Amino acid sequence: MTTSRVLSIQSHVVSGYVGNKAAVFPLQLLGLDVDVINSVQFSNHTGYSKGFKGSVMDGDGLDTLLTGLDENGLLEDIQYVLTGYIGSATFLAAIRNVILRVKARTPNFRYLCDPVLGDHGKFYVPPELVDLMKSDIIPLADIVTPNQFEVEQLTGVVIHSLTDAKKASVAFHDLGPSIVFLTSLEFPTAETLGTLTIFASQRKYSKDDTSSYHDEVYAIEVPKLQGAFTGTGDLTAALILGHLHQHPDNLKLVMEKVINTMQAVILKTSEITNACKDPKSAKARELRLIQSKSIIENPSTKHEARKVE
């Protein structure tokens, strides 16, 4: 019996855990074969004080790899495509071509787009990519996993409450994705101080009338943990994909497994970081995925999702 395949197109670092280094191991632990394309190959992530060395793949390079896969019949049984950081308009156009080529070979595959644009009010990419992401990529996605900054950039909805989150998720659904995860929301109220809210919505259509649908919506509130760790968004997207593969019709359970895993992995990382000689260094703040293997495989049930009407 063959396992399901994921084509993961993300950044790669030699040392540390961001991009594909943060996604591939968890996906494999959750039972998926992963075909890896590294959009960049860097020595380390960009947060190190002395910078990084490496190379960036261009759109032609991506097209060449896809042609090689296609000519050998290796696009025909891909069940999922996962994309993360896309740093240029040309590479974004190449990603669009990837999705269309995979769809031509495997029409029922699912595409998870983690629209990495920035965080905490700061862009990681040229701002002009926002409109291209919204018009060219999001409509092709089945699952989208933006953070709060990315939600606001892509939908124009400023998130101050669950009502705003629901409005933003509807905007994403209307663009195309059937599943929307808003991965880290902070509401500016005294009641929610020190709390992160994770919000998810799945649009379900009537079997008899595809114009008829309802949105199934859940939220989880968790304490905001201390520390700043790289790769958390990449890990979250991978966990969402892995658990959706295992539980395609149970959004509540998927949310609980993803969020409980993330909380526990961050706590494990913090525990190891605090024991380091220099806990504030970039290396000390790398996610400890290998040490979290059992957590990823068997997350707790500490935090539960609640339905949002």
ChimeraX attribute file (.defattr): number of C-alpha atoms within 10 A of each C-alpha:
attribute: neighborCount
match mode: 1-to-1
recipient: residues
	/A:1	3
	/A:2	6
	/A:3	10
	/A:4	14
	/A:5	20
	/A:6	25
	/A:7	20
	/A:8	24
	/A:9	23
	/A:10	24
	/A:11	26
	/A:12	25
	/A:13	22
	/A:14	13
	/A:15	13
	/A:16	22
	/A:17	24
	/A:18	24
	/A:19	28
	/A:20	27
	/A:21	22
	/A:22	28
	/A:23	29
	/A:24	21
	/A:25	19
	/A:26	22
	/A:27	24
	/A:28	15
	/A:29	14
	/A:30	19
	/A:31	16
	/A:32	22
	/A:33	19
	/A:34	22
	/A:35	14
	/A:36	18
	/A:37	19
	/A:38	18
	/A:39	26
	/A:40	21
	/A:41	18
	/A:42	18
	/A:43	16
	/A:44	20
	/A:45	24
	/A:46	14
	/A:47	12
	/A:48	11
	/A:49	8
	/A:50	7
	/A:51	10
	/A:52	14
	/A:53	12
	/A:54	12
	/A:55	11
	/A:56	14
	/A:57	14
	/A:58	16
	/A:59	18
	/A:60	12
	/A:61	14
	/A:62	19
	/A:63	16
	/A:64	11
	/A:65	11
	/A:66	20
	/A:67	16
	/A:68	12
	/A:69	13
	/A:70	15
	/A:71	9
	/A:72	10
	/A:73	11
	/A:74	15
	/A:75	22
	/A:76	17
	/A:77	16
	/A:78	22
	/A:79	22
	/A:80	23
	/A:81	23
	/A:82	24
	/A:83	24
	/A:84	24
	/A:85	21
	/A:86	24
	/A:87	19
	/A:88	15
	/A:89	16
	/A:90	13
	/A:91	19
	/A:92	20
	/A:93	16
	/A:94	19
	/A:95	20
	/A:96	16
	/A:97	17
	/A:98	20
	/A:99	18
	/A:100	14
	/A:101	17
	/A:102	25
	/A:103	19
	/A:104	13
	/A:105	16
	/A:106	16
	/A:107	14
	/A:108	13
	/A:109	19
	/A:110	22
	/A:111	24
	/A:112	25
	/A:113	23
	/A:114	26
	/A:115	22
	/A:116	23
	/A:117	25
	/A:118	19
	/A:119	13
	/A:120	9
	/A:121	10
	/A:122	11
	/A:123	15
	/A:124	13
	/A:125	16
	/A:126	12
	/A:127	13
	/A:128	10
	/A:129	16
	/A:130	18
	/A:131	12
	/A:132	15
	/A:133	21
	/A:134	17
	/A:135	13
	/A:136	14
	/A:137	20
	/A:138	24
	/A:139	16
	/A:140	20
	/A:141	22
	/A:142	19
	/A:143	26
	/A:144	27
	/A:145	25
	/A:146	25
	/A:147	22
	/A:148	23
	/A:149	20
	/A:150	23
	/A:151	25
	/A:152	15
	/A:153	19
	/A:154	22
	/A:155	17
	/A:156	11
	/A:157	17
	/A:158	15
	/A:159	20
	/A:160	13
	/A:161	16
	/A:162	16
	/A:163	12
	/A:164	13
	/A:165	25
	/A:166	22
	/A:167	16
	/A:168	22
	/A:169	29
	/A:170	20
	/A:171	18
	/A:172	24
	/A:173	22
	/A:174	12
	/A:175	17
	/A:176	18
	/A:177	23
	/A:178	20
	/A:179	23
	/A:180	24
	/A:181	25
	/A:182	22
	/A:183	20
	/A:184	19
	/A:185	21
	/A:186	18
	/A:187	16
	/A:188	12
	/A:189	10
	/A:190	7
	/A:191	8
	/A:192	15
	/A:193	12
	/A:194	15
	/A:195	16
	/A:196	18
	/A:197	20
	/A:198	23
	/A:199	25
	/A:200	27
	/A:201	26
	/A:202	22
	/A:203	18
	/A:204	14
	/A:205	14
	/A:206	10
	/A:207	9
	/A:208	7
	/A:209	8
	/A:210	9
	/A:211	8
	/A:212	10
	/A:213	12
	/A:214	11
	/A:215	18
	/A:216	16
	/A:217	22
	/A:218	21
	/A:219	22
	/A:220	19
	/A:221	19
	/A:222	19
	/A:223	12
	/A:224	14
	/A:225	13
	/A:226	10
	/A:227	13
	/A:228	13
	/A:229	18
	/A:230	20
	/A:231	20
	/A:232	20
	/A:233	23
	/A:234	25
	/A:235	27
	/A:236	22
	/A:237	26
	/A:238	29
	/A:239	24
	/A:240	23
	/A:241	26
	/A:242	24
	/A:243	21
	/A:244	18
	/A:245	18
	/A:246	14
	/A:247	13
	/A:248	12
	/A:249	11
	/A:250	12
	/A:251	21
	/A:252	20
	/A:253	16
	/A:254	22
	/A:255	25
	/A:256	22
	/A:257	24
	/A:258	23
	/A:259	26
	/A:260	20
	/A:261	25
	/A:262	20
	/A:263	20
	/A:264	17
	/A:265	23
	/A:266	23
	/A:267	18
	/A:268	17
	/A:269	21
	/A:270	23
	/A:271	12
	/A:272	16
	/A:273	21
	/A:274	13
	/A:275	10
	/A:276	14
	/A:277	9
	/A:278	12
	/A:279	15
	/A:280	13
	/A:281	14
	/A:282	18
	/A:283	19
	/A:284	20
	/A:285	24
	/A:286	23
	/A:287	26
	/A:288	21
	/A:289	22
	/A:290	11
	/A:291	13
	/A:292	19
	/A:293	15
	/A:294	12
	/A:295	18
	/A:296	24
	/A:297	14
	/A:298	12
	/A:299	20
	/A:300	16
	/A:301	12
	/A:302	13
	/A:303	15
	/A:304	17
	/A:305	21
	/A:306	14
	/A:307	13
	/A:308	15
	/A:309	9
